[in-house]
């Protein structure tokens, strides 16, 4: 699922491509992920896209007021927004109108420059909603602080003293908006904190270290246009590059980049969580998932090679500091 860096990447791309464009018409395919399809058909044509913003994992397309029978007091004539969540596989990008639409393109907005703004989503786990200002404000009150804007003191207060796993707190959009499975695992690895550790057991120093790790990783991921694990593409149809920098997420059975211990996986907050058992000591009772057979074999072979190298160095009178035991 696209997280903060991926959504920010798409929002920046759309800002460059469609800002100021007027929506001429809209064509809908399947609509089970749209809150009110009729509202889109009735209220989008004639409005200009005045801003493209990110709010957590959501994008907001801020729309101009549009006259309805000349009555500007009509709710339909006031400023509104299009709330977009990309779900698991959603993509939103401008496209030449003459380009054939993909099978899973379900929303096409014809713009006044002849292009179409298309929303494509194979699994349709995303969400699109047309919202006036008051309902939008009410919708957004459900979410916590933006991790790129929250200060370290506020961050520490929001997670310390809580009887919940730190991974669960990072994923809770009421605590922080925009962090998901990828960047929670990456930040916890960098901060050397196990994802199953309770928030109430976190020291202030650990909380501040995690805040710095989260800030650094999210900002770097934005620079590299997010992580393309499977389906994510930016507004120009290009994949991100941050997946090459992953140190924990998806690296089960591979060596930790810090200490060379094998990265392991376990379930935290109902999600697969990746961590280094040496750098991120697990709390008592935490269950580690067995390594897949192929990964276990590769890890054992690598460990044996390391031992042989270490023993050879000892025989040669070299320092054996790289012994894994």
N, C-alpha and C positions, 0 to 999 in steps of 0.2 A: 504493500500500500504506500503510495506517495506520502512522504512526511514533509516537515517544514522546508528542508532545502529543495526538494523536488517541486513543491507547490510554489515556492518563491521563484524558482527558475522559470516555471511556466508563466507566472504572473509577470515577470520582467519581460519575457519574450512577447507576451500579448500586449503589454504596455507599449512596446516599440512598434508593434505591427498594426494595432487596431484602434489606438486612442483617437477619439474625435470622429470616428466613423459612425454613420447613421445606419440603423437596422431598417432595411426596406421591407423584408418579409421573413417568415419563418416556416420551415417544413419539419414536421416531426415524424419519427418512425415509431419504435416501441417507446412507451411512456411510463412504464411501471416504476421508474426511478425518479419521475418528475412529480413534485407535490401537487401541482394543479396545471395540467397541460393547457387547459383552456385559457388560463391567465397569461401564459406565454404567448399564445396566438392572438389574444385580444390586446395586450398591453405593450409588447415589445416593438412592433412596427412603428416607425416614426421617431423612436428615441435614439439619442446619441450615447455612445460609450464615453463617459467623461473621466473615468478613472478605473484602474485595475489594481486591486489591493489583495494582499494575503492576510488572512486572519486564522492563525493556527494552521490546520490542514485544509481550510476553505479558501476559495478565491471569491472575491466580491467584484462584480462588474457594476460600477456605479452608473446609473442611467439618468439622462436628463429628463426634465418634465416634458410631457407631451400633451398637447391640447386635445380634449375630448369634447366634441361638439362646441368648441369655443368656451367651455366652462372650466376655468382653471381651478375652481374650488372642488371639482370632482376628484375623488381619491385617485382615480386612474390617471389624472393629469399631473400628479405631483411626482417629485423625484422618487425613484425606487432603485432597487438593486437586484441583480441576479446572483444568487448564492450557488456556488458550484463546489461539489466535493467529487474528487476523481475516483473515489472508491479504490478497488484493487487494480483495475486495468483501464481506467478512463484516460482519455487524451483529448485536449482541446487545442485546436490550431487553425489558423486561417489557411484557405486553400483556393486555388483558381476554381471558379464555378464550373468550368468545362471539364475539370478532372473528375473521372468516375468516382462515385462515392464508395467507400468500403462497405463490406457486408454489415458491419456492426456500427455504422454511423447512424445515430438516432436523432440528432438535432442539427439542423442546418439553418444558419441565419445569414440571409443574403445582405451584404453590406453595400453602401452607396458607391463604392469604388469597383463593384463588379465581383469581388471575392466573396467567398462564403466562410463564415466562422463555424467550424464543425466540431461536434462532440461525438467521439467514438468510444464505445465501451462494450467489450465482448461479454463480460460477465454481469454488467448492469448492477454493480454494487455501489455505484456512485449516487449522487443526489443533485438535482437542480431544483431551485425554488425561486419564484418571483415574489419579492417581499417589499412592501412599502416600508418607510423609515421606522415607524413605531413597532411593527412586528419584527423587523430585523433587529432593532435594539434589544427587544425582549429575548430573541433567539441567542444573541451573542453574550448575554449576561450569564449564560450557563458555563462559560469557559474561564479558565484561569489565566494567569499572566503569560505573556509571550516570553519564551526563554531567552530571546535576544535583547529584551528590554528590562527584564527583572534584575534587580540588584542582588548582590551576594547575601546581604542581610535578609531580605525578603525571601530569597530562595531557601536559605538555611531554616528560616522559621516555618516555611511551608512543608518541609519534609522531616525535620527533627521532632522527636516527641510523638511521632505517629506510629501506631501499632499496625503497620502495613509494610510489606516488602518494599525496598527502595525501588526495585524495578516496577512494581505496581504503581507506586507514586509517580514515577516519571511518565508512565503510560496514561495516567488518569488526566483526562483533558480538563477536568475541573481544577486541577492543581497547576498544570502547565499545558498550554495549548500548542500542539504541533509536533511533539516528540512521539516517536513510535518505536517499534522493535529494533530497527537498525541502529538508530542513534543513541538509544538508551544503552544497548549492549556496548557500543563503541565508547561511549563516555564513561561507563562503569569500568571498562577495561583500562582506560587511560588513567582513571582515578584510583585504580587498584581496590575497588569495592565490589564484593560479591553481589549479584543481583538479588539474592534471597535475604540479604541482611535487612533487619528491621530498621525503619527510620528512627525509632526511639533509641536505637543503639549507636547511631551515627554521632560522632563527635563534631563539634563546630568546625574543626580543622578539616575533617573529611568532607563535610558539607560544602565548605568553601573550595576545596580541591575539586569536587565534583562539578560545582558551578563553573569553575575555570575550564575544566575539561569539556563540558557541554558547550560553552561559548566558543571555544576554539574549534571544536569539531564541526559544529553547525556552520560557522562562518567559512571554514575551509571547504565544506561540502557545497555550499552555495557557490563559491568561486569555481569549483569543479563541476557545477551544474548537476549536482545530485548523484544518486546511485541508481544505475540501471541494472537491477537484479534480473528482471524478466521483461516486463512490458513498458517500463517508463521511457518516454521520449519527451523532449522539450517542445516548445511551441514551433520550432523549426523542423521537428521530426528527427532530431538528433539525440543519441543516448548520452547520459551523464558519464562522468569518469571517476567519481569518488569511490566506487566499488573496488577500485584497484588499491585504495588506501585502507580497506577494512582490516582490522587487527583481531577482531573477535567474531563478529556476525558471520554466520555461514561457514566458519573455518574449523568445524569439528574434525578432529583427527590430524590437524596440521599443527606445526610448531608455533608456539607463542613467539612473537617477534622480539620480546624482551628477554625471556629466560629459556626458551626452547622447549618448555614443557608442552605436552600435547593439549590443545584446546578441547574442552569438553562441552557437553550440552546437558541441560536439565530444564524442567518445566517450572516457570515462575509466573504467577498471575495468569495461568492458562496459556502461556506462550513459550515457545522454545527460546531458551536463553543460552548464549554462548559466553564462555568465560575461561580464564586460565586458573586451574586449581592451585597453582603455586602463588601467582601474583595476587589472586583474589580468593583468599581462604574462605571456604564455605562454612556457614553456621552449622551447629550440631544438628544432625538428623537430615540434612539435605540429601536428596536422592539424585545421583548422577546417572544419566541415561547411558546404557552400554554403547560402546563405539560400534558403528557399522563394521561388518567383517572386513571389508576392504581397507577401511581407515585403521582398524585395529592392527591388521597385518602390516600396513605401511609404517605405522607408529612403532611397532615392535622391531621392524627391520632397521628403522632409523636409530632407535635406542641402542641396538646391538652394534651398529656401525660407530656410534659415538663412544661406546664403551671400549671397543677395539682400538679406536684412535687414541683414547685417553691412556689405555694400558701401554700402547706403543710409545707414547711420549714419556711415560714414567720410566720405561726401560731405557730410553735414550737420555734420561736425566733431566727431562723438561718438566715444567710445572704442570701438575695434573689438575688444575683448578676447574676444568670443564667436565669433571666427572659428574654424571647426573644423579649420583646417590651419595 
